Amino acid sequence: MWKGIPVYSSRIIHQKIIKMKKKIKTEYSLTCFRDSTIGTALIQAYLETDYRILNSNPFTLKVGVACPELAVLNTEYRVTSSAFITAYNPISQRLSDADNARQQAKLAQTLRQSGYVFLDGIGQHPSNDWPGEPGFLVLGIDLETAMKLGDQFEQNAIIWNNIDSVPELVLLR
């Protein structure tokens, strides 16, 4: 105790943060997105989608749910942010497999040229009939740049992750 304030060791603080993150689950209300031109059913689908990261230790990002595996990845790569971005099906309009593959290759080229480290992933809704969309978890990207990339590839949304490793849905329209 210092001047009536509890003092904890860094180990205890770290343990408290881990316990807290395990309990965190942000509840999204569709009213949060009322200024968007995207329909509520599509927003709900984005919120429910599993964003699987396909690295050597695969894991799944869920909007609003703390992801300890992402926190480990952030530490490993010494980054404090990342974004899940795809170039598939611009503005949620289905393209052919060939067109989608071309768009995704352009996104990968853009990321490489910008010097980003990125991991393959796929966004897949657990129950609807929309096909899974390959994407990339881009490590170390800032929110503004991630949003610009999403806009460049005509996406409705991206998944943003900051230091707390709780994925957030960021609508672009």
Secondary structure, 3 states (H helix, E strand, C coil): CECCECCCCHHHHHHHHHHHHHHCECCCCHHHHCCCCCCHHHHHHHHHCEEEECCCCCEEECCCECCHHHHHHHHHHCCCCEEEECCCCHHHCCCCHHHHHHHHHHHHHHHHHCCCEEEEEEEECCCCCCCCEEEEEEECCCHHHHHHHHHHCCCCEEEEECCCCCCEEEECC
